[in-house]
Amino acid sequence: MIVKRTLRQYGYPPDMQELATETVLKQAELIAEEFALYIGVFFLN
C-alpha cells in the first residue's frame, strides 16, 4: 500500500503505522464524499 510505504520512507514509527494508515484512509473517504457531492451539484445545475 502506498500509505504504508510512504510512512516507512519517512521513518514513521512501525507501531504507529496502522493507526496512521487508518486515519489517512478515513480522510480520503471524506474528501471523496465531498468531491462526489460537489460534482453532483455541479452537473445538476
N, C-alpha and C positions, 0 to 999 in steps of 0.2 A: 504494500500500500504506500502511496506517495507520502502521506502524512507521517507515517512511522519512519520512513527513510529520511525525510527532512528533519525530524526530531533527532534521529541518530547523528545526522550530518552536523548539526549544530550543538551536539553534546548534551542534549536534554537527558536528565536522569532516567535510566531504564525503568525504575519503579513508578515513575510518574507518566510514562508514555501512554498507558492505556486510558487514563483519565483525560489526558490532553487530546488524544485521538477522538474520544467520545465528544469532547467539547467542540472540537473543530467540525466534526460531522453534524452536530446539532446546529451549529451556526450556519453551516452550508444549507441545511434543510430550511432554516428560517429565511435565508436570503433567497432560496429558490421559490419558496411560497410567495414572498413579497414580489418577486420578479414576475411570477405567473399572474398574480393579481394585477400588476401594472400592465402587463401585456394584454390581459383580458379587457381591462378598462380602455386601453388604447385602441383595440380593434373593435370594441362595441360602439365607440363614439365616432 
